[in-house]
């Protein structure tokens, strides 16, 4: 296999000969990880960085002083020849037994300290280590690489690996491969893995797994299969975790039939039997493309093998039913989860409720959505503002058919929506005002219209018409006129003919002819043609809730 270093424009590490290292010398500038501004206090263009204690913001004492002295060592605790032994590092006794020598400081101690520093200061310390201690061994570099990887600074770890002045070993490669995978660079990670094998090192199962997982997440399934083949060739049998990553990649690129074939092969394997996550990955892949019937068969197949579905398995199936346009099937499955007492059946979580609630609302299944909302509330979860807004509108529409049954539910959801800090849309306000007017809570409807005007919302013609009618049915012509003024003057809207007819009819029944003429003139002025058929003294006074 061709070497990575001769074919990559950014080699991971320099091509070292595996020979005895040269005597310690100052590291050339090309090995540096970062560049610091020049300073007139140094002979070269590269200044001497501040002391380690300056980075740590602590005086030179205790651990800081020992760390500075450790930087002068060759990485294994022994000082260079010719340097006097610092009095606080070794404390030899007169007889060699009465006093104990303190523990030696190695590169791992420096690495632990580096983990506590911010990113910029960590890079400065790495610069200091490379310039002032060129005798660091590969083991010392491995400790620093591991510390950077644990600290989450994967970019600096890869940069240090590429600049190592000593030949990397298997641990160096393994750390670099994992960092490249965490950086989302699957191609570079595979090249590093190939170079690792070419140098005679044997990667561990964790290293192979990291590369396979990273490749599959990017849809590089064919290259992931090559890694699995190389893994087998080295005598390292793939684990079920590797197969799960491969199945996820196959489903990600739409190769569902291959994924199903691999799942069936694993079911007959004695060494790597599938777990519930294996079934969940394939099931989710089928659900995402609308093949819920096959996904359900996979679900029952997993149960038949004695596996217990997780909440992720159920959520994938719920999502599949909803995506395929069968929200009531998802609702039935959710109710089964809520009512099941079996330990193998998990309780629904917030995602489960949200999936089904959103699908039911989108399909207009308000009654079922209301049941899901109440179950969700009892389980201690809260619906998001958008779902509450949609549910409130659905309940308000139900008030047209059964105001007595749905009005309380609508008010509850609307109040929860406002209390949650989510601003209802104008349409929701109008539907709520209509529902209140039809349900007999006229004062609340008028207050809601006034709130809409105060907030600058657009008023729907049907909303304020229903409120005006409800007021006129209760002989509250004055309040009806106030609503009309609110609409015409404050919001500069033109009420419709139905609103004017309702108000004129009530004014005629009350014998308020001057007010009726004024309303009639206002309608004509605004281009609204109204009728005088209700303006007769003999007309019966038929009102809701008003005695004859």
C-alpha positions as CSV (number, residue, x, y, z in Angstrom):
1,X,0.0,0.0,0.0
2,X,1.3,3.4,-0.9
3,X,2.3,5.5,2.1
4,X,-0.1,8.2,3.2
5,X,2.7,10.7,3.6
6,X,3.7,10.6,0.0
7,X,0.2,11.0,-1.4
8,X,-1.3,13.5,1.1
9,X,-0.8,17.2,0.7
10,X,-1.3,17.5,4.5
11,X,0.7,14.5,5.9
12,X,-0.5,13.3,9.3
13,X,3.1,12.9,10.6
14,X,6.6,13.2,9.0
15,X,8.1,10.1,7.5
16,X,10.6,9.0,10.2
17,X,13.1,6.2,10.0
18,X,12.7,3.9,12.9
19,X,16.2,4.4,14.2
20,X,17.7,5.7,17.4
21,X,16.8,9.3,18.0
22,X,19.3,12.0,17.5
23,X,20.7,13.9,20.5
24,X,18.2,16.5,21.9
25,X,18.1,19.8,20.1
26,X,15.8,22.7,19.7
27,X,12.7,21.9,17.6
28,X,12.7,23.7,14.2
29,X,10.0,26.2,13.5
30,X,8.1,23.8,11.3
31,X,7.2,21.7,14.3
32,X,5.4,24.5,16.0
33,X,1.6,24.2,16.5
34,X,0.8,27.9,16.7
35,X,2.4,31.2,15.9
36,X,3.0,33.9,18.4
37,X,3.6,37.6,17.7
38,X,7.2,38.6,17.4
39,X,9.0,40.3,20.4
40,X,12.1,42.4,20.5
41,X,13.2,40.6,23.6
42,X,14.1,37.4,21.7
43,X,17.0,36.8,19.3
44,X,14.8,35.2,16.6
45,X,11.5,36.1,15.1
46,X,9.8,33.7,17.4
47,X,9.5,35.1,20.9
48,X,9.9,33.1,24.1
49,X,6.4,32.6,25.4
50,X,5.3,33.6,28.8
51,X,6.0,31.2,31.6
52,X,3.7,28.3,32.4
53,X,2.8,30.0,35.7
54,X,1.6,33.1,33.8
55,X,-0.8,31.0,31.8
56,X,-2.2,29.4,34.9
57,X,-2.6,32.8,36.6
58,X,-0.8,31.5,39.8
59,X,2.5,32.2,41.5
60,X,5.5,29.9,41.0
61,X,4.9,27.6,43.9
62,X,3.8,24.1,44.6
63,X,2.5,22.3,41.4
64,X,3.4,25.2,39.1
65,X,7.0,25.2,40.1
66,X,7.3,21.4,39.8
67,X,5.6,21.6,36.4
68,X,8.2,24.1,35.2
69,X,11.0,21.9,36.4
70,X,9.3,18.9,34.7
71,X,9.4,20.8,31.4
72,X,13.2,20.8,31.7
73,X,13.2,17.0,32.1
74,X,13.3,14.4,29.3
75,X,9.7,13.3,30.0
76,X,10.5,10.4,32.4
77,X,11.4,12.4,35.5
78,X,15.2,12.4,35.1
79,X,16.9,15.7,34.5
80,X,19.3,16.4,31.6
81,X,22.9,16.0,32.3
82,X,24.6,19.1,33.4
83,X,21.6,20.6,35.1
84,X,21.6,20.9,38.8
85,X,18.9,19.0,40.6
86,X,16.3,21.4,41.9
87,X,16.1,21.3,45.7
88,X,12.3,20.9,45.7
89,X,12.0,18.1,43.2
90,X,14.2,15.5,44.9
91,X,14.8,15.3,48.7
92,X,17.4,12.6,49.3
93,X,17.8,11.7,52.9
94,X,21.2,11.1,54.7
95,X,20.6,7.4,55.0
96,X,18.4,7.0,51.9
97,X,15.5,5.5,54.0
98,X,14.3,8.1,56.5
99,X,12.9,10.4,53.9
100,X,10.9,9.5,50.8
101,X,11.4,11.0,47.4
102,X,8.3,12.8,46.1
103,X,6.5,11.3,43.1
104,X,8.0,12.1,39.8
105,X,6.3,14.4,37.4
106,X,5.8,13.0,33.8
107,X,4.2,14.4,30.7
108,X,0.8,13.1,31.9
109,X,1.0,15.7,34.7
110,X,1.5,18.4,32.1
111,X,-1.3,17.1,30.0
112,X,-3.7,17.2,33.0
113,X,-2.7,20.8,33.6
114,X,-3.2,21.6,29.9
115,X,-6.8,20.3,30.1
116,X,-7.6,22.9,32.7
117,X,-6.5,25.8,30.4
118,X,-8.5,27.6,27.7
119,X,-7.8,26.6,24.1
120,X,-5.4,29.5,23.4
121,X,-3.3,28.9,26.5
122,X,-3.2,25.2,25.9
123,X,-1.7,25.8,22.4
124,X,0.9,28.2,24.0
125,X,1.9,25.5,26.5
126,X,2.3,23.0,23.7
127,X,4.6,25.5,21.9
128,X,6.6,25.8,25.1
129,X,6.9,22.1,25.5
130,X,8.1,21.6,21.9
131,X,10.7,24.4,22.0
132,X,12.1,23.9,25.4
133,X,12.0,20.1,25.7
134,X,12.9,18.5,22.4
135,X,13.7,15.3,24.2
136,X,10.0,14.4,24.8
137,X,9.4,10.7,24.0
138,X,6.6,9.3,22.0
139,X,5.0,8.2,25.2
140,X,5.0,11.8,26.4
141,X,3.4,13.0,23.2
142,X,0.8,10.2,23.5
143,X,-0.1,11.5,27.0
144,X,-0.5,15.0,25.6
145,X,-2.5,13.8,22.6
146,X,-4.9,11.9,24.9
147,X,-5.3,14.9,27.2
148,X,-6.2,17.2,24.2
149,X,-8.6,14.6,22.9
150,X,-10.3,14.3,26.3
151,X,-10.5,18.0,26.6
152,X,-12.4,18.1,23.2
153,X,-9.6,20.0,21.4
154,X,-9.4,17.6,18.5
155,X,-8.0,20.1,16.0
156,X,-5.0,20.8,18.2
157,X,-4.5,17.1,18.8
158,X,-4.4,16.4,15.1
159,X,-2.0,19.4,14.5
160,X,0.3,18.1,17.2
161,X,0.3,14.6,15.8
162,X,1.3,16.0,12.4
163,X,4.1,18.0,13.9
164,X,5.5,15.2,16.2
165,X,9.4,15.2,15.9
166,X,9.4,11.5,16.8
167,X,7.9,8.5,15.0
168,X,4.3,7.9,16.2
169,X,3.3,4.5,17.6
170,X,0.0,2.6,17.6
171,X,-1.4,4.8,20.4
172,X,-0.5,8.0,18.5
173,X,-2.3,6.8,15.4
174,X,-5.3,5.5,17.3
175,X,-5.8,8.9,19.0
176,X,-5.4,10.8,15.8
177,X,-7.9,8.6,14.0
178,X,-10.5,9.1,16.7
179,X,-10.0,12.9,16.7
180,X,-10.4,13.0,12.9
181,X,-13.6,11.0,13.2
182,X,-14.9,13.4,15.9
183,X,-14.0,16.3,13.6
184,X,-16.2,14.8,10.8
185,X,-13.3,14.0,8.5
186,X,-14.0,10.3,7.5
187,X,-11.7,10.3,4.4
188,X,-8.7,11.5,6.4
189,X,-9.5,9.1,9.2
190,X,-9.5,6.1,6.8
191,X,-6.2,7.3,5.3
192,X,-4.7,7.5,8.8
193,X,-6.1,4.0,9.5
194,X,-4.5,2.6,6.3
195,X,-1.2,4.2,7.1
196,X,-1.4,2.7,10.6
197,X,-1.9,-0.8,9.1
198,X,0.9,-0.2,6.5
199,X,3.3,0.6,9.3
200,X,2.7,-2.8,10.9
201,X,0.5,-1.6,13.7
202,X,-2.7,-3.4,14.6
203,X,-5.6,-1.1,15.3
204,X,-8.0,-2.0,18.1
205,X,-11.7,-2.7,17.7
206,X,-12.5,0.8,19.1
207,X,-10.4,2.4,16.3
208,X,-12.1,0.4,13.6
209,X,-15.5,1.2,15.1
210,X,-14.8,4.9,15.1
211,X,-13.9,4.9,11.4
212,X,-16.8,2.7,10.4
213,X,-19.3,4.9,12.3
214,X,-17.9,8.1,10.8
215,X,-18.0,6.8,7.3
216,X,-21.5,5.5,7.6
217,X,-22.8,8.8,9.0
218,X,-21.5,10.5,5.8
219,X,-23.1,7.8,3.6
220,X,-19.7,6.2,2.6
221,X,-21.1,2.7,3.0
222,X,-18.7,1.1,0.4
223,X,-15.6,2.4,2.2
224,X,-17.0,1.3,5.5
225,X,-17.4,-2.2,4.1
226,X,-13.7,-2.0,3.1
227,X,-12.8,-1.2,6.6
228,X,-14.8,-4.1,7.9
229,X,-13.0,-6.4,5.4
230,X,-9.6,-5.1,6.6
231,X,-10.8,-5.6,10.2
232,X,-11.6,-9.3,9.5
233,X,-8.3,-9.7,7.6
234,X,-6.4,-8.7,10.8
235,X,-8.3,-11.2,12.8
236,X,-10.5,-8.7,14.6
237,X,-14.1,-9.8,14.2
238,X,-16.7,-7.0,13.8
239,X,-19.0,-6.4,16.7
240,X,-22.7,-5.8,16.6
241,X,-22.0,-2.1,17.1
242,X,-20.0,-2.2,13.8
243,X,-22.9,-3.8,12.0
244,X,-25.4,-1.3,13.6
245,X,-23.3,1.5,12.1
246,X,-23.3,-0.2,8.7
247,X,-27.1,-0.8,8.8
248,X,-27.5,2.9,9.7
249,X,-25.4,3.9,6.7
250,X,-27.3,1.6,4.3
251,X,-30.7,3.0,5.5
252,X,-29.3,6.5,5.2
253,X,-28.5,6.1,1.5
254,X,-31.7,4.2,0.8
255,X,-30.4,0.7,0.4
256,X,-33.1,-0.8,2.5
257,X,-33.2,-4.2,0.9
258,X,-29.5,-4.7,1.6
259,X,-30.1,-3.6,5.2
260,X,-32.9,-6.1,5.6
261,X,-30.8,-8.9,4.1
262,X,-28.0,-8.1,6.5
263,X,-30.5,-8.1,9.4
264,X,-31.7,-11.5,8.4
265,X,-28.2,-12.8,8.2
266,X,-27.4,-11.5,11.7
267,X,-30.5,-13.2,13.1
268,X,-28.9,-16.5,12.2
269,X,-25.4,-15.6,13.5
270,X,-24.2,-17.1,16.7
271,X,-21.3,-14.7,17.3
272,X,-23.1,-11.4,16.6
273,X,-26.8,-11.7,17.2
274,X,-28.8,-8.5,16.6
275,X,-29.9,-6.4,19.5
276,X,-32.9,-4.2,19.8
277,X,-31.0,-1.3,18.3
278,X,-30.3,-3.3,15.2
279,X,-34.0,-3.8,14.7
280,X,-34.7,-0.2,15.5
281,X,-32.3,1.1,12.9
282,X,-33.8,-0.9,10.1
283,X,-37.4,-0.3,11.3
284,X,-36.7,3.5,11.3
285,X,-35.3,3.3,7.8
286,X,-38.5,1.7,6.5
287,X,-40.7,4.1,8.4
288,X,-38.9,7.1,6.9
289,X,-39.8,6.0,3.3
290,X,-43.4,5.2,4.1
291,X,-43.1,1.4,4.3
292,X,-44.8,1.1,7.7
293,X,-46.3,-2.3,7.1
294,X,-42.8,-3.8,6.7
295,X,-41.6,-1.8,9.7
296,X,-44.4,-3.3,11.8
297,X,-43.4,-6.8,10.7
298,X,-39.8,-6.0,11.8
299,X,-41.2,-4.7,15.1
300,X,-43.0,-7.9,15.8
301,X,-40.0,-9.9,14.7
302,X,-37.9,-8.2,17.4
303,X,-40.5,-9.0,20.0
304,X,-40.6,-12.6,18.8
305,X,-36.9,-12.9,19.4
306,X,-37.4,-11.9,23.1
307,X,-36.1,-8.4,22.7
308,X,-37.8,-5.5,24.5
309,X,-38.5,-2.5,22.3
310,X,-37.2,0.8,23.6
311,X,-38.9,4.2,23.5
312,X,-36.8,4.9,20.3
313,X,-38.3,1.9,18.6
314,X,-41.9,3.0,19.5
315,X,-41.2,6.6,18.4
316,X,-39.8,5.4,15.1
317,X,-43.0,3.4,14.5
318,X,-45.2,6.3,15.6
319,X,-43.5,8.6,13.3
320,X,-43.8,6.2,10.4
321,X,-47.6,5.9,10.9
322,X,-47.9,9.7,11.0
323,X,-45.8,10.2,7.9
324,X,-47.8,7.7,6.0
325,X,-51.0,9.6,6.7
326,X,-52.4,7.2,9.4
327,X,-52.5,9.3,12.6
328,X,-55.3,7.3,14.1
329,X,-53.1,4.2,14.0
330,X,-50.4,6.1,15.8
331,X,-53.0,7.3,18.3
332,X,-54.1,3.7,18.9
333,X,-50.4,2.6,19.5
334,X,-49.8,5.6,21.8
335,X,-52.9,4.7,23.9
336,X,-51.6,1.1,24.0
337,X,-48.3,2.4,25.4
338,X,-50.1,4.6,28.0
339,X,-52.4,1.7,29.2
340,X,-49.8,-1.1,29.1
341,X,-48.7,-2.4,32.5
342,X,-46.0,-4.6,31.0
343,X,-42.5,-3.8,32.0
344,X,-41.2,-4.4,28.5
345,X,-43.4,-1.6,27.1
346,X,-41.9,1.8,27.8
347,X,-44.0,4.8,28.9
348,X,-44.4,7.5,26.2
349,X,-42.0,10.4,26.5
350,X,-42.5,14.0,25.3
351,X,-41.4,13.1,21.8
352,X,-44.0,10.3,21.5
353,X,-46.8,12.7,22.5
354,X,-45.6,15.5,20.3
355,X,-45.4,13.2,17.2
356,X,-49.0,12.0,17.5
357,X,-50.4,15.3,18.7
358,X,-49.0,17.2,15.7
359,X,-50.2,14.6,13.2
360,X,-53.7,14.5,14.7
361,X,-54.0,18.3,14.6
362,X,-52.8,18.4,11.0
363,X,-55.4,15.8,10.0
364,X,-58.2,17.7,11.8
365,X,-58.8,14.9,14.4
366,X,-59.5,17.4,17.3
367,X,-61.2,14.9,19.6
368,X,-58.3,12.5,19.5
369,X,-55.8,15.4,19.8
370,X,-57.6,16.6,22.9
371,X,-57.2,13.1,24.5
372,X,-53.5,13.1,23.7
373,X,-53.1,16.5,25.2
374,X,-54.7,15.5,28.4
375,X,-52.6,12.3,28.6
376,X,-49.5,14.4,27.9
377,X,-50.5,16.8,30.7
378,X,-51.0,14.0,33.2
379,X,-47.7,12.5,32.3
380,X,-46.0,15.8,33.3
381,X,-45.1,17.0,29.8
382,X,-46.0,20.3,28.1
383,X,-47.0,20.8,24.5
384,X,-45.1,23.4,22.5
385,X,-46.8,26.7,21.7
386,X,-47.4,25.9,18.1
387,X,-49.3,22.7,19.0
388,X,-51.3,24.5,21.6
389,X,-52.2,27.2,19.1
390,X,-53.5,24.6,16.6
391,X,-55.3,22.7,19.3
392,X,-57.1,25.9,20.5
393,X,-58.3,26.6,17.0
394,X,-59.6,23.1,16.5
395,X,-61.5,23.2,19.8
396,X,-62.9,26.6,18.9
397,X,-64.3,25.2,15.6
398,X,-65.9,22.4,17.5
399,X,-67.9,25.0,19.5
400,X,-69.9,25.7,16.4
401,X,-71.4,22.2,16.7
402,X,-71.3,21.7,20.5
403,X,-70.5,25.0,22.3
404,X,-71.4,23.6,25.8
405,X,-69.0,20.7,25.5
406,X,-66.0,22.3,23.8
407,X,-66.0,25.8,25.1
408,X,-64.4,24.9,28.4
409,X,-61.7,22.9,26.7
410,X,-61.0,25.8,24.3
411,X,-60.7,28.3,27.1
412,X,-58.4,26.0,29.0
413,X,-56.0,25.5,26.1
414,X,-56.2,29.2,25.1
415,X,-55.3,30.2,28.7
416,X,-52.4,27.7,28.8
417,X,-51.2,29.1,25.5
418,X,-51.2,32.7,26.7
419,X,-49.6,31.7,30.1
420,X,-46.8,29.9,28.3
421,X,-45.6,33.1,26.8
422,X,-46.4,32.0,23.3
423,X,-48.3,34.8,21.5
424,X,-51.5,33.4,19.7
425,X,-51.9,34.3,16.1
426,X,-54.7,36.7,15.0
427,X,-56.8,33.8,13.7
428,X,-56.7,32.0,17.0
429,X,-57.9,35.2,18.8
430,X,-60.8,35.6,16.4
431,X,-61.9,32.0,16.7
432,X,-61.8,32.2,20.4
433,X,-63.9,35.4,20.4
434,X,-66.4,33.6,18.1
435,X,-66.6,30.6,20.4
436,X,-67.1,32.8,23.5
437,X,-69.9,34.7,21.8
438,X,-71.6,31.5,20.6
439,X,-71.2,30.0,24.1
440,X,-72.9,32.9,25.8
441,X,-69.8,34.5,27.4
442,X,-70.3,37.7,25.5
443,X,-68.4,40.0,27.9
444,X,-65.3,37.8,27.6
445,X,-65.7,37.9,23.8
446,X,-65.9,41.7,23.9
447,X,-62.8,41.9,26.1
448,X,-60.9,39.7,23.7
449,X,-61.8,41.9,20.8
450,X,-60.6,44.9,22.7
451,X,-57.3,43.1,23.5
452,X,-56.9,42.3,19.8
453,X,-57.4,46.0,19.0
454,X,-54.9,47.0,21.6
455,X,-52.3,44.6,20.2
456,X,-52.9,45.8,16.6
457,X,-54.2,42.4,15.4
458,X,-56.4,42.2,12.3
459,X,-60.1,41.5,13.0
460,X,-61.9,38.9,11.1
461,X,-65.3,40.1,9.8
462,X,-67.0,36.9,11.1
463,X,-65.6,37.3,14.6
464,X,-66.9,40.7,15.4
465,X,-70.2,40.0,13.5
466,X,-70.8,37.0,15.9
467,X,-70.1,39.2,18.9
468,X,-72.5,42.0,17.6
469,X,-75.2,39.4,17.0
470,X,-74.7,37.9,20.5
471,X,-75.0,41.4,22.1
472,X,-78.1,42.2,20.1
473,X,-79.8,38.9,21.0
474,X,-79.4,40.0,24.6
475,X,-80.8,43.5,24.0
476,X,-77.4,45.1,24.6
477,X,-77.6,47.5,21.6
478,X,-75.4,50.0,23.3
479,X,-72.5,47.5,23.7
480,X,-73.1,46.4,20.2
481,X,-72.7,50.0,19.0
482,X,-69.5,50.3,21.0
483,X,-68.1,47.2,19.2
484,X,-69.1,48.7,15.8
485,X,-67.3,52.0,16.8
486,X,-64.3,50.0,17.9
487,X,-64.2,48.3,14.5
488,X,-65.0,51.3,12.3
489,X,-63.2,54.2,14.1
490,X,-60.3,52.6,16.0
491,X,-59.3,49.9,13.5
492,X,-60.7,51.7,10.4
493,X,-62.4,48.5,9.2
494,X,-65.7,48.4,7.3
495,X,-68.2,46.0,9.0
496,X,-70.2,43.7,6.9
497,X,-73.9,43.9,6.1
498,X,-74.8,41.2,8.6
499,X,-73.3,43.2,11.5
500,X,-75.2,46.3,10.4
501,X,-78.5,44.3,10.0
502,X,-78.2,42.8,13.4
503,X,-77.7,46.2,15.0
504,X,-80.4,47.9,13.0
505,X,-82.9,45.2,13.9
506,X,-82.2,45.5,17.6
507,X,-82.4,49.3,17.5
508,X,-85.8,49.0,15.7
509,X,-87.1,46.5,18.3
510,X,-86.2,49.0,21.0
511,X,-87.8,51.9,19.1
512,X,-84.5,53.9,19.0
513,X,-85.2,55.3,15.5
514,X,-82.7,58.2,15.7
515,X,-79.9,55.8,16.6
516,X,-81.0,53.4,13.8
517,X,-80.9,56.3,11.3
518,X,-77.4,57.2,12.4
519,X,-76.3,53.6,12.0
520,X,-78.0,53.4,8.6
521,X,-76.2,56.6,7.4
522,X,-72.9,55.2,8.6
523,X,-73.4,52.1,6.6
524,X,-74.3,54.0,3.5
525,X,-71.3,56.3,3.9
526,X,-69.1,53.2,3.9
527,X,-70.7,51.7,0.9
528,X,-72.6,48.9,2.8
529,X,-76.2,48.3,1.5
530,X,-78.4,47.3,4.5
531,X,-82.0,46.3,4.8
532,X,-84.9,47.9,6.7
533,X,-86.9,44.8,7.0
534,X,-86.3,44.5,10.8
535,X,-87.1,48.1,11.5
536,X,-90.8,47.7,12.4
537,X,-92.6,48.3,15.7
538,X,-94.7,45.2,15.3
539,X,-91.8,42.8,15.0
540,X,-91.5,40.3,17.8
541,X,-88.7,40.6,20.2
542,X,-87.0,37.3,19.9
543,X,-83.9,37.2,21.9
544,X,-81.8,34.6,23.6
545,X,-82.0,34.8,27.4
546,X,-84.3,37.9,27.3
547,X,-87.9,37.6,28.7
548,X,-90.7,38.5,26.3
